Amino acid sequence: MSESPTVSVVIVSHGRPELLRRAAIGVSQLFHRPFELVVVADQAGLVAISDLPFAQWIKTGHQAGANISAARNQAAGLAAGEILAFIDDDAVPEPTWLNHLTAPFADPEVMATTGTVLGRNGISVQWGQRSVDAEGVAHPLNGPLPVGQAVKLEGTNMAIRRQALQTLGGFDPGFTFFLDETDLAWRLHKAGMRAGFAPLATVHHGYAESLRRNASRIPRSLFQIGASSVIYLRKHSDRMDQRLTEILQEQSERVQRFVRSGQIDVEEMRRLLDDLRAGMDHGRAAEMAPPHDLGTPPDFVPLVGGEAPEPLVLSGRWFQRRRLVETARQAAAEGRSSSVFLLAPTVRAHRVRFTRSGVWLQSGGLFGPSLRDQPRFRPWGFAARIAAEEARLHGIRWP
């Protein structure tokens, strides 16, 4: 293994062409060099990225059906990197993401890594360091890894050595959705392979609308949750029936909350729970998939060459938005990581988003909190507040 292993970034996508395009733009601004980008997507997704300035250097594959595990196996077969880094199509990496996610691989005993996932406001942690047990239940991890648990890999923010993935037989396509990366994490653990956590490796996750949930995160189907739960328990647990009873109760309480909030009616709740049971029946009858062979690695195709350009950081008042964002957009079009801080004389909490044109935009009140545990009001001066926000992002947005 070389001192600086080659890296392939993998995105698989189905039904989210515009989000895939945004994710690819975010990946193109990574400071880590070199790396290659592999995208396996449906036809709409492939069209959406076909006119990007770096499109000719993206390795692509067509995904006909919505099976995240099969798509990741296909992408792994196209990837030449010694390290495979995975991110979802509804996510965007901070520019230092790949630097931090791959750093633990300097230890040859480390076979996989995972990082921090931020939620929709771009600041609050959606998933931090977690462990997972043989029943697929995730637990917060604030110290040493408990006996009998594995490091929980976050599918939208994880990396694995290609050889380790080959040894494990790839992703299990029985997991069309849900528990796919958890199954991989537990197989790593059972094989005695080490996984590590890279807390500064940060991804913004949109938790976007899909075939399985709407934009308000209300489920459209629980079938795959049922099917994947049974397959996982068949593979890894000796108390499947007890755990399935618990899952039925957990999902029932979940959909009942949507009923109480008026977001769905009782009839829809019953349909969703019937869907869950049907998925469980499917999981019981499903044949276990054989190991997948990734094949011989192809040639490595760097997405972008040379050193990463210097980042652009702009700040101003809310009424300067148009000018500042346009300046940042032009820089982003040249491949630069571009950030804009816009402050208004309010106590509004801050939000961060990555725009479709490739600009990191943080907006909020001069006196309002960015981190959600900060006071609702603090008497800041403009320059001091900008300096504080830049310091908060040091090592995450910039090296």
N, C-alpha and C positions, 0 to 999 in steps of 0.2 A: 504494500500500500504506500502510495506517495505521501510526502509531507503535506501537500495541499491537494486532496482528492478532488477529482472533477465532480461537478454537481449538475443534476438535471432537475429543474422545477417542473412539476406536473400539475396541470389543471384539467379536470374532466367536467363536462358541462352538458346539460340537457334542458332545453326549454327556457334558457336565460341568455339570449345572445348579447343583449346590451350590457348585462352584468359581466359576462365573460370578457367582452371588449375592455371594460374598465379594469378588470383584474389583470389582464395582459399588459395594459399600460402601466399599472402599478408595478408589476414584476419587472418591466423594462427599465425602471428607475432604480433598481437595487444597486447598492454600492459594491457588493461582492462581485468580483470578476475573476475568471470567466465563469459563465454558467450557460446552460442551454434551456430552452423552454419547449415542453412537450404538451400539446393540447389534443385531447380526444373529445370530440363534441358532435352534436347532431348537425345537420346541414345548415340550419339557421345560424348556429354558433360559428361554424367555419366561415360562413359568408361574412359574419360580423367582424371577424378579425383579419379578413383577407386584404384590406386596404391600409392596414397599419404600416407605418414607415419601416418597421422591422419584420413585416409579415413573411418575407422570403426566407428568413432564418428560423421560423417557428416550425418545429416538427409536428405534423398533424396526423390524426387518424379519425375516421368516421365512426361515431357511435349511433347505431340504429335504434337500440332500445335503452330504456332508462334503468341501467344496472350499474351502480357506482363501482362495485368490486370488479366486474368484468371490464369496465372502462379503464380502471386503474391498472389492471393486468395488461391490457392492450398498450397503455401508455408506457408502462415499465419495459415492455418489449421494444419500444421505440427509443428508449432512453439509453444513452451511453455513459452517463455519469456513474461514478463509483458510489455516490450518495444520491438518493432520490428524495426530493423535498416536495411535499404535497400541500396544496392550498385549494380551497373551494372556489367555485366561480362567483359566489356572492360575497367574497372576501377580498381584501386588499392588504398587502404586507407593508409594514413600515419599511423605509429604505434600508435599514440595517438588519432586517429580519434574517436574511440568509447568512450574514456574518455570524450572528449569535447562534442560529440554529445549527450550523455546521461546526462551530468551535469545539464542542465536546468530542467530536470524532478524532481530535488529536490523540485521544486515548484509544488505542487499538481495541480495547475491550468493549467500548461503547458501540452498540449496534443500532440504536435508534434514539431519537430525541423528540421533544415536543416543547411548546412554548406557551405564551400567554395570549388569550383571545379576548378582545374587547367587544362590547356590545354596540347597539345601534347609536348611542350618543357619542361613540368614539373615544370615550374616556373611562367609563366604568368597566370593570373586569367581568366578562361573561363566564369564562372558565380560566381558573388559575391552575396551580399544581394540584393534581388529583391522583388517586390510586383507584384500582378496580379489583373486584374479587371474582371468584369463579362463577358467580351468578350474574355477572355483568353490571353490578351495582357500583357506581362511582362514589368515592369518598374524598373530602378535602384532605390534603396532605400538607401538614405543617412541620413535619420532622422526618425521621427515618422511615423508610418504607416498611409497613407492618408485615410480619410473617404471613404468608399465604395471600399476599396481594401483589399486583403488578403496577408499574407506572402506567397511568391512563394516557394513551396517545389521543390527541385531538386531531381528528381527520383533516381539519382545515388549517392545521399548523403542526406538521410532523415531518420527520425525515428518517430514512432507514438506509442502511448499506444495501446496495443492490444484491450483493452476494448473500446477505442474510435473508432478504426477501425470497431469493431463489431457493435457498435451503429450506425455508418454511413452506414453499409451494405456492407463493404468491398470495393474493387476496382470495378469500372464499366467495365465489359468485353466488353462493346460496344466500348471501346477505345483499339483496338488491339495494337495500337502504336500511340504516339503523344497525348498530353494533358491529359494523364492518371493521372499523379500526380497533374497536374493543376486542374483537376476536383476534386480530393480529397482535395486539398488546399481550393478550393472555397466552397466545402460542409462543411469542418471544420469551415470556416468563417461564413457561413449561420447558422450553428448550435450553434454559439457563443462560439466555442472552441478556446483556445489560441494556437498559434504556435510561436516559437521563433527561433532566429538565433544564431548559435554557430560558430563564424568566424574562430576559430582555428581548427574546425573539418574539416580536409582537405582530399580531394580525388583527385587523378590524373586520368583524364578521357581521354581515347584514341580516342574517337569518331571514332570507328573502322568501317570497311566495314561491310555491312549487306545486307539483301535482298532489302533494300530501298535506299541504297547509296553505291557508290564505295569508294575505298581507298582515292580518291581525294575529297570526300564529294559531288560529283555530284550525284543528285538524280537518281535512277533507276525507281522510281515510286512516284507519288504524290497522289495516291489513298487514302491512309490512312490519309494523311493530310486533304484532302477534307472531308472524312467521319467523322473523329474525330472533325473537326471544326464545322460541322453542328450539330452533337450530342451535343457538348458542348454548342453551342448557343441555341439549343432547350431547354436545361436544365436550362440555367442561364441568358440568355439575351433577351431583348425585341426589339432588333434591328438586327435580324438575317440577313435580306436581305441586309441591308446597309453594315454590317460587311463582308458578303460573297463577295460582290463586291470589298471591300478593299483587301480581301485575294487573290482574283483572280488577282488584280493588283500587289500586292506584289510578288506573285509567278511568275507572268509573267515577272516582272523586274528581278527577281532572275535568271530565266533560260535564259533570254536575255543576262545577263552578261556572262554566260557560252558560249553562241553563239559568243559573241564579242571576248572572249578570245580563241576561236577555240577549246574549249573542247567538245562541241556538235554542231551538225548542226541544221539547221532550221527545218528539218523534225522531229528530235528528240525533239526539243522544242515543236512543235505542239502536238506530241504524249504525252508528259508529261502534257501539259495543258488540253488535252482531258481526260487524266487519272485523273487529279484533278477534273474536272467537273463530271466525272463518280462517283468519290468518294463522291462528294457532293450529287448527286442523291441518292446514296446508303444511306447516312446519313439521308436524308429526309424520306426515306421509312422504315428505321430500327425501329424495336420495341425496346422500352426502357427495359433494363435488370432489373429484380427484385433485391431487396437487397440480398446480399450473407451472409449466416450464417457461421462464422468461426468454429463453433462447440466447443466442450469441449477441453481445452488445454491438450495435451499429457504430458508425463513425460519430464522433462528438462534433456538434455544430453550435458554436457560441452564438448567443442571441445578439450581443453587442460587444464590440471590441474596445481595447484600450482601457485606460483608467476612467472611472466614473467622473463626470464633470462636477465642479463645485456646486453645492446646493444654493438655491436662492431663497432668502428669507425676507419677507416684506411685512410691515405692520402699519396700521393706520386707523383712523376713525371710521365709523360705519358709513359716512357719506362719501368716503374715498373708495368704496368697494369696487365700483366698475373699473376704475383706472388700475387699481392694484391687482385685481383678478385678471385683467387682460394682460398686464405685464407678466404675471406668473404663468398665464396660459401660453404665451409665446415662448417662455423659457422651457416649459414642460414639453412643448412640441419639439424642442431640440434635445430632449432626453434628460433634462435637468430635474432633479427633485426640487419642487417649488412649494413653499409654504407661505400662507397669508394669514396674519392675525388681525381680526377686525373687532374693535371694541366700541361699545356704545355706553353712554353715561347712565347705566342701569345696574340692577342686581341680578339680571338674568343669568342662569347657569350656562356654562359654556358647552358647545357641541363641536365635534370635529367630524369632517367628512372629506372623502376623496372624490373630487368632481369627475364628471365624464371626460373633461378635457385634461385630466391629470394633475390637478392642483390640490394640495392639502389646505383646507380652509377651516380655520378655527374662529368661531364667532361667539360673542356673549357680552355680558356686562362688565365694564371696568371694575365694578365693585362686587360682582357675583363670583361664585365658586367655579373652579374647573373640576377638581376632585370633589366627589359628592360628600366627603366627610369634612369639608372645609366650612367655615361660617357662611351664612347666607349673605352677610355684608362685611366687607373689609375696606377701609379707606385707602385705596391705592392711588399712587400717581401713575400716569400712563407709562413712562419709561420703566419704572420699577415693576409694573405688572407684566410688561412684555419680557423683561429680563427674567422674571420668575417663571413664566411659561416656557421660555427657551431652556431654562435650567431644568425644568421638569421633564423635557423631552430629550435632554442630552443623553447620548448613548442609544436612543431609540429612533428618533428622526434623523439624527446626524451622528457620525462616528465619534 
